[in-house]
Amino acid sequence: MDGLTPQPSYHKNLQQASLPLVFLSLLGNLVGGTIPREIGNIRTLEELVLQDNNIGGPLPQELGNLVNLRRALFTGNNFT
């Protein structure tokens, strides 16, 4: 077996792992559409960078659920 193939126990541990998402950046990716309201479910999120994309529509109220959010950058989009 080569060193690149994970052992079955590794897969089991990986499936049970839950790492908190604290930083999400889509800076300058030309992402379009709207911000999904489900983003408010990421309670561990501390920084959200959506700057310089083509995101539009209203900001979802669920952003208010992000109690750990310290920094949010939304400039360079088409929010209403």
Residue, then its C-alpha position, 0 to 999 in steps of 0.5 A: m500500500d502506498g503512502l497516499t492511500p488513507q486507511p479505513s479508520y482515517h475515513k471514519n474519523l474524517q466523516q465524524a470530524s466537524l471543523p468550524l468555518v470561521f473565515l469565508s472569502l469569495l473576494g473577486n470571484l464574479v459570483g452572481g445571484t443572492i446570498p443564501r439565507e442558509i449562511g446564517n446557520i454558520r454560527t462559527l463564522e467570524e469573517l465574511v468577505l463577498q467583496d467585488n462580485n456580482i451578488g444582488g438582491p437584499l441582504p438576508q435577515e439571517l445574517g443577524n444569526l451570525v453572533n460571532l461575525r466580527r467583519a463583513l465586506f460586501t462592497g462592489n456588489n449590487f445589493t438593493 
